Amino acid sequence: MGDTAPDAEGGSASRLVGAIQLIGGGLEIALGVGAVGAPTGVTQVGGVILIAHGADTMVAGFRSLWNGQVSHTYTQQGGAAAARWAGASDQTAQYVGAGADFIAGVGPGVAIGVSRRLAIAGAEGASERVAVAYMHRSALEMGHNAVGIRQGGTTAWFHFAGTPTGAFEAMARAPGAKYVITELTVTAEEAARADAARRILVQSGEQAWGYLGPNCTTTSLKILQQAGIVVPAWSRTPILLHLGLRAGSEITVVGGGAAAGFGVPFLAVPGGGAPGAAGPNGSAAADSTRPLSPNAQRLLDALPTKGALTRAQVTGKTGLVGPPLYEAIQELERRGKITVTRFGMDELNIREISRR
């Protein structure tokens, strides 16, 4: 990735950002996998977007961890490049790229979350619905899931029962007070698909119970999937299915939003406002008449009158790393005093710096 040697101060902060990018990207992929498995086309498209952007975010996270320098996603770089091609300034393009990155990561999760909240809110009066019951046992004992399908005003409950062998079968009675039940509105067609999946599971007969399936959670997931209900891929135990069903989208939005937000650092510059914006004296022109900041002056003094320095050489000569270095570069670029060559479209992946 070119000149991205780790540094003493900025490296640790950049690697923290890289870890956040990895986690956020992983959460996006997990929700995307759940969405792709749903039988509706719109949901599948959202799932593909989440998987693609999640992978992009994870790659950026790996680069941030490896280089000790925050790396942008290719989504953000592409958005910024498109904005520059359309005639936007570098700073505007950077904000456009950041916006595209945020929307790609958060948008599908928000849409899934809103539809989930509406489905839960409308379940009480709906004639067709699917429900999942969760029973907590103890910290050392796995809980239990059951799934209910309501058609024509009647709810039938089923679960996978028995170890080391068991079967998916009807419950003798509805889940009692020990269960927490989450109900979701579905269409008549979705309820019919869920019931068809239920019949196949019942006809499977006795099977060996397994942590990876079949068990009470994986059989419930199959019915939810056929009902068009999106659940993150990490919802593989009774408690995680309960959590993923009620808050999986929100967890993904928070993780993806954090990854997108922390992946766009250093946009602010000393003196307030964005780079290129009006300074305290009220205009960008007034900014050019003020003395350089100490860090910007130190960077400018370190540059030779002819030739260029790599980012590592600049750090070696000035001691500037991380945000102070990028802020100084942005200030000098805004004043038209330096030329910066970058690798690709990544604003922070600097090849070399020279005087103008």
N, C-alpha and C positions, 0 to 999 in steps of 0.2 A: 504493500500500500504506500510505497514511497517513503518520504521522510516523516515518519510518525514514531520516533523513538520515545519511550516512556520518560517522563520527567518526575522530579522529586515531589512536586506539590500537585500540579494539575493531573498527574497520572492517577493518583488514588481517587480523586473526585471523578475523573473520566471513567475509571473502571467501575465505580459505584453506578454511574449513569448506564454503563454497559450492562450491569446486572439487572437494572430496572428494565432496560430494553429487552433483555432476554425473557424476563418474567412476563412482561406485558405481551410480547409476541407469542409466547407459549399459551397464554390465556386466550388470545385471539384465535389461535389455531384450534384449541380445544372446543371453543364455541362454534367455530366454523365447521369442524368435523361433525358436530351434532346437527348443524343446520343442513349440511349436504345430505345427510341421511334421511331428511324429511322428504315426503313425497310431493311437495309443492314446489313449482319452478321458481317462484320469487324467493322463497326461503333458501333454495339451493344456490341461487345467484349470490345472495348475501353471504352464504357460507363460503363460496369460492373466493369472494373478495376478502373475507376475514382470514382465510387460510393463506392467500397470497400475501396480504399485507403483514400478517403475523410472521411469515417466513422472512419477509423483507426486514422487519423490525429485529428479528432474532439475528439475522446476518449482520445488521448494523451493531447489535450488541456484542457479538463475537469480535467484530473489528475494534470496537471501543475497548474491550477487555484486552485484546492482543496488543494494540498500539499504544494504549494509555492516552488516547486522544479521542474525544467524542466524535463518532461518525454519524452522518445523516443517512436515513433510509434512501433507497433508490427512488421511492415514491416522492419524497421531498425534493430530491435532486431533479427528477423529471419535471415536477411541477414548477420548480424555479427556472429550469431551462426553457420550458414552454412560455413562461411569463417574459423572460428575456427576449425570446424570439418574437413575441408580440410587441416588444418595444418598451417593456417595463424597466425601471432602474434596478440596479443590483439589490438595493434594500427592499424595494417593493417585491421583486422576484423572490427574495428570501422569505418574506411573509406569505406570499402565495404558495410557495412550496411547503411551508409549515402548515398552512391551512389545509392543503390537499392531503398531507400526511395525517393530520388530526381527523379529518372527515373520513378517510378510508379506514382508519383504525377504530373510530368510535361510532360512526354513522350506523353500520349494520347492527352493532350491539345495542344501540339506543332503540332502533326500530324493533328488534326482537324483544327488548325489555318492555317497551310500551305495549306491544301486542300481548305480551304475557300478563301485564298488569290488568289490561282490559279483559282478558279471558278469565282471570281470577275474580275480578270484580263482578262480572256478569254471570258467574257460574250458578249463583243461588237460584235465579229464576229461569235458567235454561233447561229445556227438555232433554237436550243431549249434552253430555259432559263426560270427561274422563277425570278420575281422581286417583291420587297416590296417597297411601297411608304409611306413616313412619312411626315405628315403636322403638323408643330408646330403652336399652336394657341396663348396661353399666359400662364403665370405662374399659373394662377388660373383656366384655362380651359384645359381640356384634349385634346390632339392632335388626329390625325386620321391616320389609316393605311388602305391601299388598297393593293391588291395582283394582279400581272399580270402573265399570263402564255403565253409563246411564243411557237407556233407550226407552222411549215410550213411557217415561215417568217411573221406571223401575231401575234400580242400580244393582248390578250383580258384581260381587267381589271375588277375586281370585288371588292366589299366591302360590309360590313354589315352597313346598313344605317337605321336610325330611332330610336327614343326613345319616350315613354317608351317601345314601341314595334317596331320591325324592321325586316328586312329580308336581306339575303345575295343575292345580285343582281348585274347585270352588270352595270358598270358606263356608263353614256351617252357619256363621252369623256375621253381621257387619262388624268392622273394627270398633272396639269399645273405647272407653275413656283413656286408655293408655296410649292411644294412637293420636298423632297429629295428622290431620287430613288436609290436603291441598287439592281443590277442585278447579278445573278449567273448562270453560265453554269450548265446545267443538261443533262443527257442522254435522248434519245427519250423515253425509258421505264419510267424514272423518271417523265418526262413531262406528259406522259400518266396517271401515277398514280395520279399526282397532278390534272389533268383535271377530273379524275374520282371522286376525293374528292370534286372538285368544283361543279360537277353535283349533288352530294348528298346534299351539303349545299344549293344549289339553290332550290332543291326539298323539302327542309325542310319547306319552306314557311315562314310565319310571326311568329315571336317568341318574347317573352319578353326579352328586353335587360337587361343584368346583369353585374356587375363588374367582376364576375368570369366567365362570358360567358353565352350565346353567345354575342360577341361584335366584333368590327372591328379587334381587336388584336387576340383574340382566334380563329376566323375563318381563319385569315391569317396563324396562327401557324399550323392549321390542314393541310393546303395545303403545307406549307414548310416541315412539317414532312413527308408527303407522297412523297415529292420530294427528300427525303434523306438529307435534310439540317438540321444540328444540331444547335439548339439554346438553351442557358441555360434556366433552369426552371424558373429563376426570370424574364424572358422577358414577363411580363404579362400586360404591358401598352404600348401605342404607342411609347413613347420615349424609354422605356426599350427594346422593340423589335428592334427598330432601333439601339440602342447601342449594344444589344446582338448579332445582326446579323453581325455588322461590327467589333466588338471588344470583343465579349464574350469569345472567346478562349484565347486571349491575357490577358484579365483580370484574367481568371482562372490560366493561366501559372504564372503570377506575384504573385497572392495570394498563389497558391500551392508551388511555388518556395520559397517564403518568409517563409511559414510555415515549409518547409523541412529544409531550411537554418538555421532559428532561433531555430529549434528543435535539432540542432547538435552543441551546443556551447562548448566553453572551450577546443577545440582541440589543440590550441596553448599553449606553455608553455614558461615561462621566459627564455630568452637567445636566442629565435628565433628557428624556425623549429618546427616540430611535436614532440610529446613525443616519445622518443626512437631514434630520429634522431641525427645526429652529432651536437655537440655544437660548440661554437665559436672556440674551439681549434682544431676542424676538425674531431672528432670521438666521438662515444658514450663512448668508454673506457676513453677518456680524460675527459668526463663529470663526470665520477664516481670519479675522483680524486679531483674535485673542491669542495670547502665548500658548504654545503647546503644553500639554500636561507633562509632568516629569517623566512618566513612562514613555510617552511618545517621543519626547526629546532624547531620552536615553537610547531608544531604538534607532532614531534617525542618526544620531552621532556614531552609532556602531556600524552603520552601513558605509561601505567604501564608495568613493566618488565614481569609480568604474567597477563593473562586475556586480555580482549578487552573492547573497548569503542564503544557505538553507535554513529551515526553521531551527534545526538543532544548533547550527552555528550562531544564529541570533540569540538563542537561549543561553549558549555558552558565553557569549560576549556581554549580554545584558542581565542575565539572571531572571528574565521574564518568562513565565510559564502560565498556561491555563488562561483564565479570564483576563488578567492584566495584559498578557501578550496580545490576545485577540482584540481587546479594546484599543490598545495602542496602534495596532495595524489598521483597524477600522478608522481611527481618528486621522492617521496619516493618509490613508486612501481618500477619505472625504476631503482632506485639504489639498489633494493632488500632489503630494510630495513623494510618494513611492509607487512602484509597480509590483503587484503580487501575482506570481504564477502558481496556479493550483493544479492538482491532479484531478482530472475529470471535472465534475460539476459540484463537488463537495466544497462548500465555502471554507471549512475548517481544515481541509487536507492540503496544506500549503507546501509547494515545492521549493520556491525561493523568493526572496525579496530584494529589490534593488531601488536605488534612488532614481527619480525622474530628472 
